[in-house]
Amino acid sequence: MSPALTCIGNVNADLIIGPVMPWPQPGTEVLLDHQDLRFGGSAGNSALAAHGFGAEVRLIANRGSDILGQWLADAMPEHSAGWAVSARPTVISVGISHPDGERTFLTPAGHLADFCLKDVLAQLPAAARPGEVALLSGVFVTPALAPDYDGLIATLKHRSFRVALDTGWPDGGWTAATRARALPWVQACDIILFNEVELLGLMQMAAAAVERAGHSLMAMLGADAILVVKTGPAGAQGFTHSDHAVASAPTVAVIDTIGAGDVFNAAFLMALAAGRHLGSAVQEAVQVTSRIIASHPRRYQRISKAAE
């Protein structure tokens, strides 16, 4: 079995509908070709993918007390016994796909508003297993946990976890206050997983400046830090202080890209933990993710089969 991964963050139901283009006029009705209700959330998607790749996974989250919350718990019974139960409704995040492959998310607060540091610590082991990575995701949709992120990262480090971070997109965008709040988290972590829009927003750089933004952020990070930037249909780029890797994505018939970044995170972290060097791990994650977003229902192939 592959090295362990602990996913900490948002688990919710994902309702994927589309494609939609242009945006509908208020007061009208639009008939769509596709709908899919599935187990989701950034942490949930990464855990599901890593489990499919054969990794030993721990999923730390919460859920609502309603029937939809029970549905989420039943989907992963080996992980959900310790989840905190919120009195709020279980979140349904609506992912709207567009013909150009982009997507828009509409996410209410719901049970995620109650997920806090106490809930995480109640489920977190006293020490990591050898090689274990903790992946933090869904930061900005878990507002009760976000103020304690500095302490959470410090606790994970103290317990010998290697810490990976995917902030997601902040509600309201990358304002000066949000950037000042998030940069210490980024600097404290070992592995940073952004998409290009998030990176450019954090670094306040224009489109087409991904490589420059990546090198600029690396200059602020620790000696052993790894930065990965997911660039959608172009593939991904990886950065360390001594290496820069670029991986191109194959052309595939995309079904939907909802959760693609979360799948990439799991694939990259598992490849890295298996001993792949930066370029190989980025390329493998791109190949795995490309195959998965072209499958319906989604099929998570094991890492060992990704390069065949």
N, C-alpha and C positions, 0 to 999 in steps of 0.2 A: 504494500500500500504506500502511496505517495506521502511525503511529509505533511504534517498537520497544518490546518488553516483555521483560525478563529475569525469569524465575520461578526462585526459589531455595528449595528445600525438599524435601518428601517426595513421592516417586513410588512408588506401590505398586499392587497389585491390589485392587480393591474388589469384594466379594461382597455384593450387595444382596438381601435376602430379606424377606418379609413378606406382608401385614401381621400383626403380632403384638400381641394384646391379649386378656386381661391377660398379665402375664409368666408363662411356664409354670412349673408345679410341678416341682421336681427329680425326675428319674426317669421323666418322661413323654415322649411324642412328640407333636409338633404338625405337622400338614400345612398347608403354606402355598400361597398362590396365585401367588406371584411370586418369580422369581430372576433375577439378572443378574450376570454376571462381566465386569468392564470395567476398562480402564486408569483409574487414579485417583490418590488422594492429593491434598492441597490444591494443591500446586504443579503436579502433573500435570493436574488438572481445569482450573485457570486457564489453563495453557499451551494445552491442547486447545481451550478455548473461544476464547481470543484468536486462535489460528490459524484457527479457523472464522470469526471476525469479520474476517479479512483482515489481521491484524497480523503484523509481522515479530517472531518469538518466538525467544528463547533459553531453554532449560530446563536448569538446573544441578541435578543430583541424583546419586544412586547407585542401584545395583541389586544383587540377590543373584546368585550365580554359578550358580544352578539353572535348570531349564527355564522356570520362571515369570519369572525375571529376564530371560532371553533373549526371552521373549514380550513383556515390557514394552519392551525395547530395540527389537525389531522393529516395535512399534507406532508408534514415532517415530524412525526411523533417522537422520533429518537432525539430531536433537538428541542421540542417545544415545552417539555414538562416544566422547565424552570422559568419560562417567560412570565413576566409580570402581566397582569390582566387589568386593563384600563376600563373604566366605566363609560368612556366615550365610544362613539361608533367606530368600527373598523374602517380604516382609510381605504377608499377605492381611488387609485390614481388613474386618471383617464389619459392614455397615450394616443394622440391623434397623429396618424402617419400622413405624409404628403407624397405626391408623385415623384418628387426629386430625391426621395430617400430621407429627408429630414423629418423631425417629429416635434410635436408640442405636447407638454405635459400640463395637466390641470390636477392639482393635488390639494385636497382639503386637509385641515389639521388633524382632526379625529384623534385616534388613539396614540399617534406618534407624538402629540403634544405632551404626553405624560411620561415618555421614556426618559429616564434620568440616570445619573451616576449611580445611585443606590441600586437600581435595577441591574446595571452592568456588573457592579461589584458582587452582587448576590449570585451571579452566574459564572464569574471569572475564577479560574483556578488560582491557587497560591503561587504557582510557578509554571512557566511554559515548558512544554516538552522540547527536547533538542531540535533545533531548526524551525520551531513553530513561528508562524507569522500571524500577527493580528492585523486585519484589514478593517480600517475605520471608513465608513461611507454614510451618505445621507446626512451629513452634518447639518445642513440648513433646513431640513425637514424634521429635525428632532430638537426643537428650540429649548427644551428643558435640560438637555444634555450639553449643548454647545457651550454654555458658560463654564463648564467644568472640563473642557477638552484639554487644557494645559495639564490639569491634575490627572486626567485619565491617561494621557500619553506618558506622563512621568511614572504612573503606576505600572503601566504595561512594560516600560523599560526596566523598572525595578524588578519586575517578575520575569525578566529575561526574554520577553517577546521581541522579535524584530517587527517594527511598526510600519505599516503601509497606510497611506491616506489617499482617499478620493473624496474631495470636498463636495463635488457636484456644483451646480449653479446656484448662487445665492439669490433669494427673493429680493428684488430691487436692484440686482446687478452688483458689480464690483465697485461700490462706492469707496471713498477714501477710508471711511470708518470700517467697512467690511474687510478691506485689504489689510489694514493695520491689525485687525483682529485675527485674520487667518494666517498671516505670514509667520508668526511665531509657531503655530501648529506645523506648518510646512517645514520650517527650519528644524523642528524637534524630531521629525520622523526620518526613517531610514529610506523609504521608497515612496515617491510621490507619483500619483497616477492622475493626470489631467487629460481632458480633451483640449483641442487647440483653442476653442473659444474661451474656455476657463483660464488657460494659461495666458492668453493675450489680454484677457480682462484683468487678471491679477497684476500682470506686468505693465498694463496700460500701453500696449503696443498695437499697431495697426495690423490688419489682416496681411497674410503673406510674410509675416515676420516670425514664424514659429521657431526656426533655428536660432535666430538672434535672441528671442525671448527665452528659449531653453538655456542657452549659454549664460544669459544674464541672471536667470534664477539660480543656475548651478553655482555661480559665483557667491551666492548667499548661503549655500548649503554646506553641510559637514563633509569631511574628507571621504567618507565611504558612501555618500548618498547616491541614490539612483533616481533619475527623473524619466518618466515615460509620458509621451504626448501622443494621444490617439487622434489621428487626422482623418477619420471617416473613410470614404472610398479611396483616399490616397494611401492609407495604411497606418503607419505609426513611426515615431522616432524615439530613440532611447539615448540618454545622456548620462555619463559619469564625468569625473574630472579628467579622465584620461581617454575617453572613448565617446564617439557619436555614431549611432547606428540608425540606418533608415531602412524600413521594410515596406515594400509595395504590396498592396492588396490585390488578389486575383479578381477577375471579373466574374461575378456570380449573379444569378437571378434572385434578387433580394425579395424575401417574403415580408419581413419587417425588421427594423433595426432597434426596436424597443429592448432595452437591456443589453445591447451589444457591448457597451463600455464595461458593464459589470462582468460579462462573460470574459471579455479581454483581460480584465484584472485577475480573475481566477486562473486563466490559462497562463498568463505571464508569470504570476507568482509561483505556480506549480512548476513551470519550466525552469525558473530561476532556482527554486529549491532543489530541483533534480540535478543541478550542477551545470546548466547551460550558461554560456557566456552571454553578455548583453545582446549582441546582434542576433544570436540564435534564438534566445528567449523571446525577443520582440517579433521576429519573423514567425516563430511557431504560434504565438498568440494571435497574430494577424491571420494566419492560415486557419486556425481553429475557429476563430470568430466568424470569418467569412463563410465557412461551411455551415455554421450553426444558424446564421441569419438567413440562409437560403433553405432551411429545412422547416417543414410543417407536418405534424407537430414537431417541436424542437427536439433534436437528438444531440445529446452531449457525448461526443467521442472522447475516448481516453487520450491523454497527452501522448502516449507512446505511439498512437496511430496517426497523430496529426501530420507527421511529415512523410507519410507513406505516399 
